[in-house]
């Protein structure tokens, strides 16, 4: 495995060919290392071979996950259909495989990729049908386990950040025609007004000493704002998108969160 990894980083023009010989190795760990290494080299000669491994790896979930990640390295729209199929099939069976497929889709800078990821996001909130009875906690947890990878891919492609499926659908309906891949979030510390198009509220900063913050520290909050003097925290306010609000209308959510913020 160390030799495979070293060869992949060597810059040798024959590296992909040499490594590809180990993609069918009997040892799973060696096979996975070779698949991931070939993907990292992005040699077009092996794109078709990797796609062809999807069916053969179906009985080996860890290998299938590696194949998906390797395919994703190419960022090709040609692999979108097969990756979406893997994600849907494995979401209720193995979150690791579904997450790998979702991560791979996040590397495809295409409008359809965003559309499919939003549909996958929606599936992570399973609802019991009228004739299907209740959904077990175990099954709900299995669906939810794929959500972080789907969310990360959506954030990567759009620069937006929502925890629920509803605002993703609502905003995408408005913005998909003007969407451009890789559009980054604005620097929230420079904003004087926070406008949240997904959840529907707009907040004005009460003064220059207040700062909006969406950094890693406060990413779990819908929005966080603090007032500091010489690095000392004097006050803070936040809106937290509560899970129990999932059944509320967009307007009611916006009103409730604005009230919380005030």
Helices and strands as residue ranges (DSSP letters): H 2-8, H 15-20, H 28-41, G 44-46, H 47-56, H 61-72, G 77-79, H 80-91, H 95-105, H 111-123, H 137-144, H 147-158, H 165-175, G 188-190, E 193-196, E 201-204, E 210-213, G 216-218, E 223-229, E 232-239, G 243-245, H 250-261
